[in-house]
Amino acid sequence: MITLSHKMKSLFIGTRIEALEKLREFTNVVGIVTIKNSFVDKNTSQKIIIDKDNKNDINSIIENSDASLIFSSGYPFILSKEILLTKKIFLNSHPSYLPFYKGRYCIKRAYENNEEFFGFTLHHMSEKVDSGKIVFQKRVSLKNFSLDEVYQYLFSKCEIEVIEEGLKKL
């Protein structure tokens, strides 16, 4: 079993500021990688901006980081198999109740399919997108919510709870 503490160093890769703030409660975030104009970009000072032109730089950023935990939340690019095989812990916070609705736009697809249940999953990253071992997940009924309300609830409440409970389980 892995023990997380404020002494454990983490690297945050992603766009969701609430997830970054929750990660900071559990670990020492030593680096932030995000995309331009994301909530993380707008609300943090020390970060590295990744885009389609330099996305391959993430491999060297991860390899050179002294973080033992790489935490993804809204990171829009797939990490290479080689990077995932390094001796670091790779976790992803995904906005669906896996194994349903993997990949991008999962909330919108679930909403358009008139799903009653939505959720969030914290899982280990693997070679296949959104297919790693599940650490913790939560499912909620949001049947009569608008799409905006679903997004708001999932990102401001559900994801935070899943991250907190998942990190406690590690």
C-alpha positions as CSV (number, residue, x, y, z in Angstrom):
1,M,0.0,0.0,0.0
2,I,1.2,3.5,-0.9
3,T,1.2,6.2,1.8
4,L,0.5,9.7,0.6
5,S,1.6,12.6,2.7
6,H,2.5,16.3,2.3
7,K,6.0,15.1,1.9
8,M,5.2,13.1,-1.2
9,K,6.0,15.2,-4.2
10,S,3.5,15.4,-7.1
11,L,3.4,16.8,-10.6
12,F,-0.1,18.1,-11.6
13,I,-0.9,17.8,-15.3
14,G,-4.3,19.2,-16.3
15,T,-6.8,22.0,-16.5
16,R,-9.1,21.7,-13.5
17,I,-8.2,24.1,-10.7
18,E,-10.4,22.4,-8.0
19,A,-8.5,19.2,-8.6
20,L,-5.1,20.9,-8.2
21,E,-6.3,22.6,-5.0
22,K,-7.4,19.2,-3.6
23,L,-4.1,17.6,-4.6
24,R,-2.2,20.3,-2.8
25,E,-4.0,19.3,0.4
26,F,-2.5,15.8,0.2
27,T,0.9,16.3,-1.4
28,N,3.7,18.7,-2.1
29,V,2.9,19.8,-5.7
30,V,6.4,20.5,-7.2
31,G,5.2,21.3,-10.8
32,I,2.2,22.2,-12.8
33,V,1.7,21.5,-16.5
34,T,-1.4,22.9,-18.1
35,I,-2.8,24.4,-21.3
36,K,-3.1,28.1,-22.2
37,N,-6.3,29.8,-20.9
38,S,-7.3,26.9,-18.7
39,F,-8.5,27.6,-15.1
40,V,-5.2,26.3,-13.9
41,D,-3.3,28.7,-16.2
42,K,-5.4,31.7,-15.1
43,N,-5.1,30.9,-11.4
44,T,-1.5,29.8,-10.9
45,S,1.8,31.6,-11.4
46,Q,4.4,28.9,-11.8
47,K,3.5,26.4,-14.5
48,I,4.5,25.0,-17.9
49,I,2.2,25.5,-20.8
50,I,1.8,22.5,-23.1
51,D,0.1,22.6,-26.5
52,K,0.0,20.5,-29.6
53,D,3.4,21.9,-30.7
54,N,5.3,21.0,-27.6
55,K,3.2,18.2,-26.1
56,N,6.1,15.7,-26.5
57,D,8.0,17.7,-23.9
58,I,5.8,16.2,-21.2
59,N,7.9,13.0,-21.3
60,S,11.1,14.9,-20.4
61,I,9.2,17.0,-17.8
62,I,8.0,13.9,-16.1
63,E,11.3,12.1,-16.4
64,N,13.2,15.1,-14.9
65,S,10.7,15.8,-12.2
66,D,11.5,14.5,-8.7
67,A,7.8,13.9,-8.2
68,S,6.8,10.4,-7.4
69,L,3.1,11.0,-8.2
70,I,1.9,12.3,-11.6
71,F,-1.7,13.5,-11.3
72,S,-3.8,14.1,-14.3
73,S,-7.1,16.1,-14.3
74,G,-8.3,17.4,-17.6
75,Y,-5.0,16.8,-19.3
76,P,-5.8,16.7,-23.1
77,F,-3.0,14.6,-24.3
78,I,-2.2,10.9,-24.0
79,L,1.0,10.0,-22.2
80,S,3.4,7.6,-23.9
81,K,3.7,4.0,-22.9
82,E,7.3,4.5,-22.1
83,I,6.6,7.3,-19.6
84,L,3.9,5.2,-17.9
85,L,6.5,2.5,-17.3
86,T,8.7,4.8,-15.2
87,K,8.8,4.2,-11.5
88,K,6.2,6.8,-10.7
89,I,2.6,6.6,-9.7
90,F,0.3,7.9,-12.5
91,L,-3.3,8.8,-11.5
92,N,-6.1,10.2,-13.6
93,S,-9.3,11.9,-12.5
94,H,-11.9,11.1,-15.2
95,P,-15.4,12.6,-15.4
96,S,-17.4,9.5,-15.8
97,Y,-18.3,6.3,-13.9
98,L,-15.8,4.0,-15.7
99,P,-15.9,1.8,-17.6
100,F,-18.7,3.8,-19.2
101,Y,-17.9,6.8,-21.3
102,K,-14.1,6.8,-21.7
103,G,-12.2,9.6,-23.4
104,R,-13.1,13.1,-24.2
105,Y,-16.6,14.7,-24.1
106,C,-17.8,11.8,-21.9
107,I,-20.2,14.0,-19.9
108,K,-21.8,15.5,-23.0
109,R,-22.1,12.0,-24.6
110,A,-23.8,10.6,-21.4
111,Y,-26.1,13.6,-21.3
112,E,-27.1,13.3,-24.9
113,N,-27.8,9.6,-24.3
114,N,-30.2,10.6,-21.6
115,E,-28.3,8.8,-18.8
116,E,-29.7,9.0,-15.3
117,F,-26.3,8.4,-13.7
118,F,-23.1,10.3,-14.0
119,G,-19.9,10.0,-12.0
120,F,-16.2,10.5,-11.5
121,T,-13.4,7.9,-11.3
122,L,-9.9,8.2,-9.9
123,H,-7.8,5.5,-11.6
124,H,-4.2,4.4,-12.3
125,M,-3.2,5.4,-15.8
126,S,-2.4,2.6,-18.2
127,E,-1.5,2.2,-21.9
128,K,-5.2,2.1,-22.8
129,V,-7.2,5.4,-22.3
130,D,-9.3,5.4,-19.1
131,S,-8.7,1.7,-18.5
132,G,-6.3,1.5,-15.5
133,K,-7.1,0.0,-12.1
134,I,-9.8,2.0,-10.3
135,V,-8.8,3.6,-7.0
136,F,-12.2,5.2,-6.2
137,Q,-15.3,6.3,-8.0
138,K,-18.7,7.8,-7.2
139,R,-21.9,7.6,-9.2
140,V,-24.7,10.2,-8.8
141,S,-28.2,10.6,-10.2
142,L,-28.5,13.9,-12.1
143,K,-31.5,12.9,-14.3
144,N,-33.3,16.3,-14.2
145,F,-30.3,18.5,-14.3
146,S,-29.4,20.7,-17.3
147,L,-26.1,20.0,-18.9
148,D,-24.6,23.1,-17.3
149,E,-25.8,21.9,-13.9
150,V,-24.3,18.5,-14.5
151,Y,-20.9,20.0,-15.4
152,Q,-21.1,22.3,-12.3
153,Y,-21.9,19.5,-9.9
154,L,-19.4,17.0,-11.3
155,F,-16.4,19.4,-11.4
156,S,-17.1,21.4,-8.3
157,K,-18.3,18.7,-5.9
158,C,-18.1,15.1,-7.2
159,E,-14.5,15.2,-8.6
160,I,-13.2,16.8,-5.3
161,E,-14.9,14.1,-3.2
162,V,-13.5,11.3,-5.5
163,I,-10.0,12.7,-5.4
164,E,-10.1,13.1,-1.6
165,E,-11.4,9.6,-0.9
166,G,-9.2,8.1,-3.6
167,L,-6.0,9.7,-2.2
168,K,-6.9,8.5,1.3
169,K,-7.2,4.9,0.0
170,L,-3.7,4.9,-1.5
